[in-house]
């Protein structure tokens, strides 16, 4: 049954001497050398070896592929310029251990330049140590253990794809279907353990894990061992099973699984590339009963792109395999056969480059091995390959196209551009459902590097012939319903309450839980278990701790989701929002006779009044020299300024503005007045129409800076929040137990041993305020939290319950449950605004700035104009030598004269124009247009 047969009796009787020889080789390998034997630069033949298991699924195909590659290379004079490859193939007899070591010694005796193999990772670990000492490169086409490319084994070269990438592909498949827990069945050797270790790391990167590992004995596995391991797995929750095993007894595991009913609906089986190797190697499998054991399984196959070289090799494979192995007959070709063929070509290309660069086949004889002379092994004839490191370098520099695609090594020693086909076993054949590649990840398309539909896979036919993606887990098959812990509350029984004398529970939280359970696509057996003594409210932290110790499988109740609690359990999506609020005594405010003053603050009133006067004064300055409405006695002008300013408030000013600058100032000011009017009316309407409630506490901010006592629910997380987050001293906090204690403490007040305010969650406070209208919520909700159901960490049920809660919210059932239990009255709302919201100056300073700028610009233009005109007047009147006071008096007198002149100039011009037109017309020598031009250029023409 097994590819690997460890016969310990044989080892004890017949091979103890060989083990001793191996020990001595390792012990004395560091002693000085005796001499060096060398071969010419271009030898006629190069000795290479191959270590295979001829009777294994992979070994049978690989043996023929290697022989075929050697024949092709030796018949091609361009590759080695006449040098022939002389290969020695040794059979490990289905052993992955000691016999492979013996075979490696036999090859070393023949001055072998390189070894193809070994086939098994276990053997590769051991032989790599010998290869390091002998400096002989190992090129393995089948050892996929990721740890073999470590710095410990510099002479190991993997010419196939590493399990590092295969396990990455498996992890992405698991993540694609949103599974979190998998079970790994594997061979308990280096190949199996290291592969599964990498799988665990890759799953952890995607927030998944291996929930159970089932190792199988690599030496002598029986159906009883397989049956025992699978029976344990069948009792576990996870239904996603990864099978990382050898081809020889992989089908036996699946056969036992089918007999136990583990290949039916609900199970997921992901096999590594061993299954695709078996399917490709045995065409008769499609018609055998064993095909029924692998229906719905997902497996991976190393991707080898189509090419002309691959098609030619495949087309002559049947003939070659018949010639090389006439007993077995023609064998089907698998991926490892392709890589074995390419491995020989990689070695040949490296040898050609090695010889071109002056490399020689030189072997040094180690004097320390003379003591090992005698027996069937001539270990003293073994020599160290002097230029082995140089050949190793040439191997890693190879870059050629083979039947498997591009053969090129990366910095880590692995082949670059690793990729896999994702295959689904269906009926009598297989179907490719996608690709995985190192660069593009999981996707569909024509090849790993050409995605046509983005990430994902095509539809899968799962075990049980279903297309519905399995959930990936079930409840443990132990016959026990889930134990749901429920707090036994003595207050706020609308949320959770127990029917007296029974174990039946009701309330808002219970109804939400049962409604969500009904939406699940699978039955969930459960029973409620009360928690608490029925005399005081139990602590939610203690209730959640019962999950961590395994007493409860879940917790249902008014459990607030906090950061500390999420560290010990998983919560569902919140089904109700319930942040902390402040509740304090409130009283209604009656409207005052002076309520019309409240929309604006005192500063706002003062600045607004001052701007009315400023704007009136500015307009008066700009208009008085040309506008009779702004002239007259001093008393009249003062009254005009006051009247004009405040009449703009109602757009009732009767004075007309004539100057351009005056109109500019006025239109800006009227816009400001419009905004002020609208804001004032809106604020006053709100103040007079909305019910006003007043409280000495305005919110959490005013409560923090005061020294008043604060009440909270005993055992609530609010205590730690107030002390740790808001730095409120514990001496100010008063623990309370029930709504009646809340009411008494608030009525007594801090002066009589009570509290100034209560801090608790909104959901509780809305029920508390439903029948207590003398209290109210002040300020805003200062935390954003919610309630959820608690489950053990990484429980898949919490995810499904979260989805069910979202469905309840979308279809309206969650709101209907809320209205059933938590219908609020008018008292529970906040009512009107707490305090009076006045309009502050900050909201209007931009408007005042705009109006002030307009006034300033107008006055500046006016002043510049008058100064300019006065400067011209002073130049013509010789006033430069006058004193500053005299010049100032002259300037003021000039301004008054100009104002008088500007005032009467329009009337005088009209009279002059009329007189001139009359004189000219009486002479009869000028027309109207000429007279107009004459008067405009010389106003004194009338004289």
C-alpha angles and dihedrals in degrees: 000000000000132000088207117057117178107195103190095179090057091049093051095050106033111023108042090101090053092052089052091052091051091051092052092049092056092042096053100031092104096058121107122283126251103208148327129247117194140188127215119273093257106034122190091238139014120213113226128168138210128203113199143150100241095196098049125099092249097035096056092056095038093053092057093042092052093048090048091051092050090051092049092049095046090050091051110078093189097067103058101007094242099324111129129215113234109196128194114198119199126191118224090200094232090305121131094189138036101010090056089055091052090049091053090055091051090054093047090057089062096058091251114192096203140355125224108215153328100215098210126061091221091058092043091059091056100039091047088069090055091045089054091055095044093038090228115146118236116211109192121188095182110031101101101169105134093217093064091080092061123120088258090075108042094160094054113100119185112211094182134057119290124239086235088079096036091056090046088056091049091050091051091051090052091048092046091061091043096243117152107184126052135175118224123210112189147151110269098234136090092283095051101035097047093045092051090045090058090047090055091052093049092047090050089056087060095043093259132117146193102255094188136014119206110192120194125209109259094203107056116358118182134189088252090059091048092046092050093051094047094047089058091048092051089061093055129090100239117085097182109099125185113200113202106172145122120284094240097071103014090100090052090059092051091046092055090045090055091050088054092051093251095127093066134099115312097033126106120201120189114184123191121231094292090085095051087049091054092047093048093045097049115047090177090066091082091067098038127095088246088075089073089061095061103044112139095010118142115219138171130233126192106252118239112180122229113260140155091254092052093048092051093049092047093047093057095039097096091052093045095047091049091052096045096043111023092166098059092036123215111347127207116249121241135185094267089056090057092049092047089054092049092046091064091049091050090053092047091051091049092048090051091052089044093056092043090056092053099264119158135199097244123161125189119214113226113221090207089072096060090089088062093062116129136044126070092309119069093203092160088068093060113109137193114249100240096199094036092115090052091052090048089055091051090050092054090048094056114121113174141134116249139167089282094050128252112008106202131135127226129217091273092056094251126119112267125238095030113189140167139201115233108221132191119203108227128171110316096342146027135265127207109231099178149317139263121205134175091241104036104029120208115353147128126248143099095298139000092267098044114065117187103177106027126243122352142051138275118259117298129217102218129202109290091041094271130140094201110105109246118244089234097227142049135187115282112274094237097112094241123126120227114275106227114196115218124186114240098225127193095193135045090024089174087084101044129359137156123224107243114258095011140076091238118120134198140175141095096300093047093050092050091050095049092045090053092047090055091056093059116106092229135049118262116198111209144151131202118241119193120231121200141044096265092239101081133019109268119238113258091215090059090048092053090047088063088067093056092052092048097248092119131031092204141355126228123189145072093326115159116217109235133166095251093049094052088061092067104031140021118246130206125234108296111264095194134023114232119165126169119278137179119242119193139158113280136189133199119252119226120220114261129218086241095050090118089070095056099079089073127047118234091257090050091052092048096049092045092052092046091052091052089058094042093051091047092051093048093050090048091053092049095045107035097083095054105019121075090200089070098043134082136077119351093253091051092049092050092051090047091055093050094044095045093048099052096035088065086069088073096027087245101125111135098193114100122223116225106174121081093230092050092052090048092054093045097051092051091049093049089055090052090049091051092056092045092050094049093047093046093050093047094049094045091049091053093048094049098041105037119074109252121217123189132201132168086229112071098182143302092309095060090042093054095052093047127079096228123130117257127207126216138171111273111249093016122134086237091086094061092041093054094047101038103033103029097029094229111162115248091232089071093054120092118194114220130187110202145015090260090058089048091055095047094047093050093048093049092050126200092291092063099041096277130107135267094222144355123234115202142127119297094237091060094042094052089058091044093052094045091089101020110073094169089074130058146173111269125197125357132312102269101196131046110216140136145199124255142167116261125229134171116281114285092006109161089211091069090061094050091046090051089054090049091051090052089052090051089053093048096049094045097245092117092057092047091053089049092051091048095058107018106039107158128220126213091269094064094062123086092245114201128348118302104246127347120305108216126190108250130208090249089074094057109029090103091059092049091047090053092051092045091051090052091052093047094049091048093050091045092053091047093049093047090051094051094045090051093051092046092051090056091047093049092050091055093044097048094240095143093101095050121109122262093254091049091049090049091052090047090050093051091046089049091052091052092048092049091048090053090045092047090048095056099030096089092051093045092050091052091051093046092049092051093046094049093049089051095051094047094047092052089057090049095214104106134055126223097263093052092049091051092052092046094051092046091054097039116023091184093064089104089072 
